Amino acid sequence: MTEYSNEFMETEIGFDAAPARLTVDLSAIVSNWRTMRALSGTARTGAVVKADGYGLGIEDVGEALYEAGAADFFVAVPEEGATLRRFAPDARIFVLSGMWPGTEAMFFGNGLVPVLASEEQLAFFFAAIADYGDYPCALQVDTGFNRLGLSHDEALRLAADDARPASFSPVLVLSHLACGDDAAAPMNREQLARFRDVANAFEGVEASLSASAGILLGADYHFELTRPGIALYGGDSAPGASKKLQPAATAEARIIQTRFAKKGENVSYGATQQLDRESRLAIVSAGYADGYLRAKSGTGVPLRDAVPSGGMGFIAGHRVPILGRITMDMTIFDITDLPEGAVRAGDYVELFGPNIALDDAAAAAGTIGYELLTSLGLRYNRRYIQPD
Ligand SMILES: *Cc1c(COP(=O)(O)O)cnc(C)c1O
């Protein structure tokens, strides 16, 4: 067996040679946060950075937003909060899944604020602060989503309960809209009315109802704190909502090989794509293991009917279609219509970014920008553009 000296064990490839690479524009993220802040009126504007900052990197995204003035952050799980704490020393960090046995040290040690959502979580929290002492928490109230939260009645009972511990001091009461992306949905006003009851019952406690889409519903929905997530990353929270925002992420993958194929030949697994002309193909170094979802395949995924011909890439000023099935590590694009010599092995194809909108790329897979971003995986070589 060959022995390799550590000296020669290169483990990183530079951005310019990376098989797949991701550019995250932190100045765009900061600009989008400021846009959402302007739209939030008199409410403070938080930042949702769960799922590793929607796949773009909680450390860099969190630090940039913190430096820009964001003071209230939301994460899904305590580990995310502990990571963020190192980059946002004085921020208030809310953990949306709350606190449960075994996580106390992580909460107290990192100053994370649990968002409590059930009677069980409350009972556990009361027991924990009986030992620990006064500690902030937030309350999640369900107003119709039927995901997390105390029921309307449980919340009103808690607000009126004189027997609750004196050290119980919620700093925020929050709820989440089911149909914020549809301004005409009657559900929005129903949830707003239920939430108002609860917010009024917790007098003196700040209230928060709106994520990105809810912010666009207007001042009634803003309360004291808003919680934009996807908007910060340049994605649509509602159809067309990202038009006022800047794209924050560009995913590209390298062409490993170009090849000619004859009319009548087939492409990729299952031979689901038969070529109807002499074709030139580009074999590109990203596949479904890179979140380039197989559902975007050009053909051969019977369950997808939203976009029958699949997704597109962008190279040398042209949009190019995906041919046949996307595979784990590679995708095949049709470059037949490009000028001779316009594209060579080693060039990069944009998967999404300034020329292929995130939400169009997602729609081609029958999904949403949120899922595309949070599925990117570990193989992209990442470059961060710092805010000025
Ligand atoms: C994810 C999430 C948000 C952010 O939602 P966006 O649609 O990405 O703006 C806000 N609040 C809660 C409770 C969430 O789960």
The ligand as an ORCA input file, in Angstrom:
! r2SCAN-3c Opt
* xyz 0 1
  C     -39.499     29.344      9.034
  C     -40.295     30.256      9.867
  C     -40.301     31.641      9.630
  C     -39.686     32.251      8.389
  O     -40.532     31.990      7.284
  P     -40.241     32.564      5.829
  O     -41.432     32.157      5.038
  O     -38.999     31.888      5.364
  O     -40.065     34.021      5.934
  C     -40.914     32.452     10.552
  N     -41.554     31.944     11.638
  C     -41.600     30.611     11.873
  C     -42.322     30.118     13.081
  C     -41.003     29.725     10.993
  O     -41.079     28.407     11.220
*
